[in-house]
Amino acid sequence: MTHEVERTSTRRHRASWLALCVLLMCPLSVNAAELPLIADGYQIFQSVPVRQPGLTGLLQILEDERLTPGLRQDMWRGFNDPKVSLGNLGVGPSDPAYGNFERLPVRPAKIRLVDGDGVTLALRTFDVPLAMIEAETLQFTWPQTRFS
């Protein structure tokens, strides 16, 4: 159980770094393809405004549309399998929601960068079902040089 929580934490850490890398390294001169507003079976979980010179848009997290707030909260505790989380929430195998995940496994989360016109500039798929964008303040401290 401890290893599963550590693996999930590591995956979340990787997902955070990937979101930052998409922002910093996304080639903005690429011919962007127009995609549907939301891919089939996904919902927009989070949208963060992006304002950089030459780009005004949104960085969005897309997740499986079947994930409810309660299910997400339990899954963030380290249970990547929604069936385990459903069991923790008192939903058993006879419930249609449980069977829904039995028939079609949970989809991996995605992150996409969309310009102000709704055109998708970048789209990446994670290897985990949950993702979240968190604001971080990056600070740089110049090395102190002392002369004697």
LOSE-879969 format. One record per residue (C-alpha): x, z, y. Coordinates in pm, whole numbers, padded with zeros to 5 digits, always signed. Each point is the difference from the previous one (the first is absolute). Layout:
N
XZY
...
//
This chain:
148
+00000+00000+00000
+00281+00086+00245
+00169-00334-00067
-00325-00185+00078
-00034+00180+00335
+00366-00076+00081
-00049-00367-00091
-00312-00021+00216
+00181+00163+00292
+00288-00246-00038
-00246-00291-00007
-00168+00127+00317
+00342+00026+00164
+00082-00357-00102
-00337-00120+00131
+00068+00164+00339
+00338-00170+00025
-00151-00333-00101
-00258+00029+00279
+00279+00064+00249
+00202-00293-00137
-00299-00234+00026
-00031+00093+00366
+00368-00038+00078
+00095-00295-00219
-00314-00213-00016
+00089-00353+00108
-00245-00079+00276
+00080-00372+00013
-00136-00065-00351
-00296-00234-00035
-00270+00259-00052
-00281-00077-00241
-00350+00106+00094
-00138+00229-00271
-00347+00150-00034
-00047+00314+00207
+00019+00216-00312
+00120-00120-00341
-00254+00022-00283
-00043+00357-00119
+00192+00159+00288
-00097+00201+00305
+00197+00073+00314
+00103+00362-00036
+00215+00022+00312
+00070-00216+00305
+00282+00075+00244
+00044-00200+00322
+00331-00184+00035
+00125-00092+00345
+00336-00169+00020
+00123-00275+00231
-00162-00318-00131
-00236+00178-00240
-00320+00194+00043
-00178+00073-00324
-00066+00251-00275
+00192+00141-00293
-00262+00067-00268
-00011+00182-00332
-00238-00159-00251
-00115+00202-00301
-00237-00043-00292
-00354+00009+00139
-00110+00241-00276
+00221+00283+00126
-00212+00264+00173
+00144+00261+00239
-00026+00274-00268
+00162-00218-00263
+00282-00097+00239
+00065+00364+00089
+00029+00100-00365
+00218-00302-00081
+00243+00093+00283
+00062+00328-00184
+00192-00202-00258
-00259-00166-00221
+00045-00377+00022
-00266-00056-00266
-00345+00021+00163
-00155+00095-00336
+00205+00324+00002
-00111+00069+00357
-00363-00076-00087
+00028+00255-00281
+00141+00253+00247
-00304-00065+00220
-00240+00058-00292
-00077-00365-00073
+00005-00074-00373
+00035-00315-00214
-00380-00046-00011
-00015-00048+00379
-00011-00363+00126
+00284+00068+00248
+00229+00105-00287
-00095-00309-00201
+00066-00218+00302
+00367+00105+00001
+00006-00032-00381
-00102-00367+00023
+00219-00090+00298
+00308+00213+00074
+00058+00115+00356
+00152-00270+00220
+00337+00060+00167
-00001+00070+00374
+00110-00272+00241
+00139-00004+00350
-00054-00287+00237
+00095-00090+00353
-00275-00183+00190
+00029-00153+00346
-00260+00039+00274
-00192-00305-00128
-00033+00144-00352
+00264-00229-00152
+00202+00171-00274
+00371-00020+00082
+00131+00204-00294
-00151+00145-00317
+00173+00222-00256
-00138+00166-00314
+00115+00348-00102
+00039+00116-00360
-00226+00301+00063
-00370+00023+00088
+00035+00215+00315
+00194-00049+00323
-00007+00142+00349
+00171-00083+00328
+00146+00299+00176
+00154-00005+00345
+00363+00105+00008
+00220+00052+00301
+00340-00147-00063
+00276+00170+00194
+00361-00091+00038
+00262+00244+00115
+00328-00133+00126
+00300+00160-00171
+00168+00262+00210
+00361-00077+00079
+00217+00284+00123
+00334-00042+00162
+00253+00279+00024
//
